[in-house]
Amino acid sequence: MLNYLKLTEVGTALGIVLPEELLVRLKVGQGDVVFITETPSGYLLTPYDPEVEEQLKIGRAFMDEYQETFRALAQ
């Protein structure tokens, strides 16, 4: 697996080129958005929006808490 990414000049800015192997593993391609999140051990690059992930976590906890109510409503 890749150990480093090289900074490349892109116009007046700097960018990185992601190798094909990494793009396949992330399941992303041209035009997709990736998110960078700072973690205690460094930075995390992911195609998943961390805010949406947090909202889903809260929603799952809510559904678990009221599981019996949802079952009753489904009948």
Backbone as ProteinMPNN parsed JSONL, in Angstrom:
{"seq_chain_A": "MLNYLKLTEVGTALGIVLPEELLVRLKVGQGDVVFITETPSGYLLTPYDPEVEEQLKIGRAFMDEYQETFRALAQ", "coords_chain_A": {"N_chain_A": [[0.845, -1.187, 0.0], [0.353, 2.308, -0.485], [2.613, 4.682, 0.899], [2.988, 7.399, 0.974], [2.063, 10.634, -0.357], [2.678, 12.845, -2.987], [3.028, 16.363, -3.132], [1.73, 18.46, -5.637], [1.996, 21.053, -8.037], [-0.852, 22.881, -8.848], [-2.13, 24.979, -10.888], [-2.222, 27.975, -9.208], [-2.117, 26.843, -6.769], [-1.531, 24.098, -4.467], [-1.752, 20.58, -4.826], [-2.734, 17.107, -4.473], [-2.104, 14.008, -6.055], [-4.086, 11.26, -6.328], [-3.373, 7.873, -6.345], [-4.476, 5.23, -8.567], [-5.018, 2.801, -7.211], [-5.689, 3.658, -4.609], [-7.948, 5.228, -5.176], [-9.704, 3.254, -6.039], [-9.977, 1.749, -3.705], [-11.199, 3.662, -2.035], [-13.485, 3.961, -3.435], [-14.09, 6.092, -5.206], [-14.11, 8.658, -7.751], [-13.332, 10.853, -10.513], [-14.667, 14.059, -9.916], [-16.058, 13.318, -7.635], [-16.547, 13.869, -4.099], [-14.375, 14.061, -1.339], [-13.793, 13.756, 2.163], [-11.906, 15.242, 4.754], [-10.88, 14.502, 7.906], [-9.724, 15.462, 11.049], [-8.061, 13.41, 13.316], [-7.154, 11.896, 16.488], [-4.876, 10.424, 15.85], [-3.948, 11.423, 13.468], [-4.839, 12.332, 10.135], [-7.913, 11.595, 8.503], [-9.032, 10.369, 5.467], [-11.926, 10.207, 3.664], [-14.822, 9.08, 1.796], [-17.201, 9.596, 2.975], [-19.435, 11.799, 4.534], [-18.706, 13.178, 7.587], [-20.537, 14.546, 9.234], [-23.05, 13.663, 8.401], [-22.75, 10.998, 9.031], [-22.67, 11.158, 11.83], [-25.287, 12.072, 12.318], [-26.721, 9.853, 11.417], [-25.899, 8.001, 13.326], [-27.072, 9.061, 15.647], [-29.751, 8.842, 14.893], [-30.012, 6.036, 14.672], [-29.633, 5.307, 17.347], [-31.892, 6.501, 18.484], [-33.903, 5.028, 17.186], [-33.353, 2.494, 18.238], [-33.935, 2.93, 20.933], [-36.703, 3.363, 20.882], [-37.748, 1.056, 19.801], [-39.808, -0.856, 20.323], [-42.1, 0.75, 20.169], [-42.033, 1.519, 17.472], [-42.417, -1.001, 16.319], [-45.035, -1.551, 17.155], [-46.432, 0.487, 15.849], [-46.059, -0.284, 13.238], [-47.779, -2.363, 12.802]], "CA_chain_A": [[0.0, 0.0, 0.0], [1.056, 3.572, -0.616], [3.027, 5.272, 2.171], [3.079, 8.856, 0.912], [1.512, 11.326, -1.522], [3.527, 13.98, -3.322], [2.334, 17.608, -3.465], [1.934, 18.862, -7.028], [1.465, 22.381, -8.339], [-2.084, 22.901, -9.634], [-2.362, 26.407, -11.047], [-1.519, 28.738, -8.174], [-2.295, 26.121, -5.513], [-0.91, 22.786, -4.386], [-2.707, 19.484, -4.752], [-2.16, 15.77, -4.436], [-2.654, 13.076, -7.027], [-4.382, 9.99, -5.671], [-3.147, 6.765, -7.268], [-5.649, 4.423, -8.918], [-5.272, 1.82, -6.142], [-6.376, 4.354, -3.522], [-9.274, 5.602, -5.673], [-10.526, 2.037, -6.043], [-10.28, 1.409, -2.298], [-12.143, 4.663, -1.527], [-14.661, 3.914, -4.313], [-14.333, 7.451, -5.693], [-13.54, 8.975, -9.048], [-13.33, 12.27, -10.87], [-15.884, 14.789, -9.583], [-16.553, 12.944, -6.317], [-16.059, 14.659, -2.974], [-13.845, 13.322, -0.197], [-13.755, 14.557, 3.384], [-10.717, 15.067, 5.577], [-11.216, 14.703, 9.306], [-8.579, 15.337, 11.951], [-8.256, 12.433, 14.382], [-6.014, 11.924, 17.415], [-3.68, 9.795, 15.286], [-3.607, 12.02, 12.181], [-5.972, 12.755, 9.311], [-8.675, 10.528, 7.865], [-9.591, 10.71, 4.162], [-13.069, 9.321, 3.486], [-15.875, 9.595, 0.923], [-18.407, 9.761, 3.775], [-19.535, 13.057, 5.272], [-18.749, 12.867, 9.021], [-21.744, 15.1, 9.848], [-24.143, 12.744, 8.088], [-22.481, 9.797, 9.813], [-23.092, 11.456, 13.202], [-26.748, 12.115, 12.31], [-27.183, 8.466, 11.327], [-25.634, 7.38, 14.629], [-28.118, 9.548, 16.544], [-31.003, 8.239, 14.438], [-30.022, 4.618, 15.051], [-29.83, 5.242, 18.803], [-33.304, 6.834, 18.704], [-34.704, 3.888, 16.757], [-33.14, 1.422, 19.21], [-34.625, 3.287, 22.166], [-38.153, 3.274, 20.682], [-37.963, -0.097, 18.937], [-41.135, -1.444, 20.572], [-43.089, 1.694, 19.648], [-42.032, 1.389, 16.006], [-43.048, -2.286, 15.989], [-46.49, -1.407, 17.355], [-46.949, 1.345, 14.786], [-45.952, -0.988, 11.954], [-48.831, -3.391, 12.683]], "C_chain_A": [[0.883, 1.241, 0.0], [1.381, 4.173, 0.746], [3.053, 6.78, 2.152], [2.389, 9.357, -0.348], [2.368, 12.557, -1.754], [2.664, 15.186, -3.667], [2.729, 18.033, -4.874], [1.337, 20.237, -7.231], [0.252, 22.24, -9.259], [-2.482, 24.363, -9.778], [-1.538, 27.172, -10.034], [-1.628, 28.072, -6.808], [-1.459, 24.843, -5.537], [-2.004, 21.742, -4.271], [-1.973, 18.17, -4.618], [-2.84, 14.936, -5.52], [-2.851, 11.753, -6.303], [-4.19, 8.858, -6.675], [-4.409, 5.914, -7.453], [-6.018, 3.437, -7.813], [-6.052, 2.456, -4.985], [-7.783, 4.761, -3.939], [-10.227, 4.403, -5.662], [-10.927, 1.676, -4.617], [-11.288, 2.379, -1.681], [-13.471, 4.639, -2.282], [-15.072, 5.315, -4.761], [-13.67, 7.625, -7.055], [-13.634, 10.471, -9.294], [-14.692, 12.9, -10.572], [-16.481, 14.428, -8.231], [-15.931, 13.837, -5.251], [-15.512, 13.711, -1.917], [-13.728, 14.29, 0.975], [-12.497, 14.228, 4.167], [-11.096, 15.439, 7.004], [-9.955, 14.53, 10.141], [-8.937, 14.367, 13.064], [-7.065, 12.514, 15.331], [-4.735, 11.341, 16.819], [-3.281, 10.363, 13.923], [-4.857, 12.466, 11.448], [-6.595, 11.548, 8.631], [-9.268, 11.061, 6.571], [-10.699, 9.711, 3.873], [-14.08, 9.923, 2.519], [-17.169, 9.883, 1.683], [-18.357, 11.047, 4.589], [-19.654, 12.748, 6.758], [-19.984, 13.428, 9.716], [-22.939, 14.197, 9.6], [-23.983, 11.468, 8.903], [-22.927, 9.987, 11.263], [-24.611, 11.491, 13.302], [-27.333, 10.706, 12.229], [-27.001, 7.742, 12.655], [-26.715, 7.781, 15.635], [-29.46, 8.924, 16.187], [-31.11, 6.774, 14.816], [-30.259, 4.447, 16.554], [-31.29, 5.527, 19.157], [-34.19, 5.645, 18.34], [-34.556, 2.709, 17.711], [-33.933, 1.678, 20.489], [-36.14, 3.085, 22.049], [-38.53, 2.12, 19.762], [-39.361, -0.694, 19.098], [-42.247, -0.548, 20.026], [-43.176, 1.593, 18.135], [-42.668, 0.071, 15.565], [-44.57, -2.189, 16.105], [-47.107, -0.561, 16.248], [-46.957, 0.65, 13.428], [-47.075, -2.007, 11.745], [-50.117, -2.815, 12.204]], "O_chain_A": [[2.031, 1.2, 0.443], [0.539, 4.178, 1.645], [3.133, 7.4, 3.212], [2.16, 8.597, -1.289], [2.743, 13.24, -0.8], [1.685, 15.062, -4.403], [3.899, 17.975, -5.255], [0.292, 20.557, -6.664], [0.31, 21.579, -10.297], [-3.108, 24.924, -8.879], [-0.314, 27.047, -9.992], [-1.268, 28.673, -5.796], [-0.768, 24.556, -6.515], [-3.058, 21.994, -3.686], [-0.743, 18.124, -4.645], [-4.007, 15.148, -5.847], [-1.911, 11.194, -5.737], [-4.789, 8.884, -7.75], [-5.29, 5.893, -6.594], [-7.197, 3.257, -7.51], [-6.975, 1.843, -4.449], [-8.717, 4.654, -3.144], [-11.402, 4.531, -5.319], [-12.082, 1.339, -4.356], [-12.138, 1.968, -0.891], [-14.46, 5.219, -1.834], [-16.247, 5.679, -4.703], [-12.798, 6.851, -7.452], [-13.972, 11.246, -8.399], [-15.734, 12.349, -10.927], [-17.331, 15.16, -7.724], [-14.908, 14.48, -5.486], [-16.115, 12.676, -1.634], [-13.582, 15.497, 0.786], [-12.077, 13.073, 4.233], [-11.569, 16.543, 7.271], [-9.208, 13.568, 9.962], [-9.993, 14.489, 13.685], [-6.061, 13.144, 14.999], [-3.635, 11.712, 17.227], [-2.369, 9.838, 13.285], [-5.82, 12.923, 12.065], [-5.904, 10.608, 8.238], [-9.935, 12.096, 6.576], [-10.455, 8.505, 3.838], [-14.19, 11.145, 2.425], [-18.134, 10.367, 1.092], [-17.36, 11.341, 5.248], [-20.625, 12.108, 7.162], [-20.443, 12.846, 10.699], [-23.755, 13.988, 10.497], [-24.963, 10.92, 9.407], [-23.501, 9.075, 11.858], [-25.172, 10.99, 14.276], [-28.325, 10.403, 12.892], [-27.859, 6.957, 13.06], [-27.213, 6.942, 16.384], [-30.219, 8.524, 17.07], [-32.172, 6.314, 15.235], [-30.994, 3.554, 16.977], [-31.859, 4.87, 20.028], [-35.108, 5.294, 19.081], [-35.527, 1.998, 17.968], [-34.526, 0.762, 21.057], [-36.786, 2.679, 23.016], [-39.517, 2.2, 19.031], [-40.02, -1.003, 18.105], [-43.23, -1.047, 19.478], [-44.272, 1.584, 17.574], [-43.376, 0.026, 14.559], [-45.298, -2.69, 15.248], [-48.196, -0.871, 15.765], [-47.779, 0.97, 12.568], [-47.294, -2.462, 10.622], [-51.099, -3.541, 12.05]]}, "name": "protein", "num_of_chains": 1, "seq": "MLNYLKLTEVGTALGIVLPEELLVRLKVGQGDVVFITETPSGYLLTPYDPEVEEQLKIGRAFMDEYQETFRALAQ"}
